[in-house]
Amino acid sequence: MQKSAKYLTMASERYKDLLVLNNMFSIFFVFTLCFAVSMHSQAAPIEHLNEGQIIVTDQSSFTQKKAGKSAFQQVIVKLNGDPSVLENVEVKRAATNFEQYLVSSTFVQNGDKLIYQAEFNEQKIVGLLRAENLNVWGKRRPSGLFWLAIEDDVNKSKSLVTQSSSSQYLDLIQQSTYDRGIELLMPIGDLTDSMNVTALDVWGLYSSSIFNKSIRYGTNYVVGARVGIVFDDFSASEKLQLSYFITNGQTIETNEIVGDTISGLITKFVNEYAAYLASVYSIGTSETGMIYSVTLHISNVNTLAKYRKVLDILTSLTVTQKVELKAQSKDVASFTLTSNVPVQRLKTILKLEQNLREPEYQRVDSAVVIDYEWRGN
């Protein structure tokens, strides 16, 4: 029995409606994901610096004691930026007696993994680092975008690790960056990404092109890395190698790492990346021996909400001793900021703030006055 034309027309129209709704949902999902990434990519405080997470096999007292020490060491490295800090005698002693710094601890079941999670007194640990003349790395840290291309060792095809891929390395990257207290986003892997950056672009480590085509993510740094088998002329044998670049559009760092597994290479890379950032942004005790005062003229601060956001940023800086609103003229708010680092060092730290833009011109009195424009809501 044939269906009537009227029934077929209604079914066709209903199918079209469902198709339109499905397309609208897909567009909305991609838009939401892109918006979320864009919002997340802004330099923001890393809030888990005083927390440590260690995978364990049981909840015994012995395991808790061992994991507690490891979690404390993890936090020490997060707050300092350099794993060699664990060789300090007083830090070793503190790790043995980590309970003195412990605020709370618990066991969390995450899938098939049992995790010991501990929270420590951050202020007390920072005091320990400063007492030992060791660097302290504040909560505001650069955001980064990580383009990673991996070559198949059989067919030599190259593929990108993205949020939309089913790569086994996504969880590893997330855990490794957590362990070091840094933010490293993975590309979404949508149509825009595939049109802008290909696996071959990343494999070629074309830093300038990749950086320029990653603007949509708004991160402070863009990182490109490739992993594959290379022939070592010196040993006349093949080896697994990760080659990478780190750039902020003005400077670039490159290096090569050799290892036995891709997972091991990725972990080594994250450690090198974190160490590089710490070398630029962590503050040494030798830098904090004097007090410096600078005036910040910030334009486009024309609402109370903007004023509060600017004030929150300035007061949250590790180097800040005191912040005061000196004057307000139309939309320009003038702050006096007292810090324990020179002005040039302060500028480097403030460059992490996406909403604060320093003009291209240089003031004659730039050693004591800095102009900025607020570009947020």
Buried (B, 14 or more C-beta within 10 A) or exposed (E): EEEEEEEEEEEEEEEEEEEEEEEEEEEEEBEEBBEEBEEBBBBBEBEBBBBBBBEBEEEEEEBBEBBBBBBBBBBBBBBBBBBEBBEBEEBEEBBEEBEEBBEEBEBEEEEEEBBBBBBBBBEEBBEBBBEBEBBBBBBBBBBBBBBBBBBEEEEEEBBBBBBBBEBEBBEBBEBBBBBBBBBBBBBBBBEBBBEBBBBEBBBBBBBEEBBEBBEBBBBBBBBBBBBBEBEEEEEEEEEBBBBBBBBBBEEEBEBEBEBEEBBBBBBBBBBBBBBBBBEBBBBEBEBBEEEBEBBBBBBBBBEEEBBEBBBEBBEBBBBBEEBEEEEEEEBBBBBBBBBBBBBEBBBEBBBBBBBBBBEEEEEEEBEEBBBBBBEBE
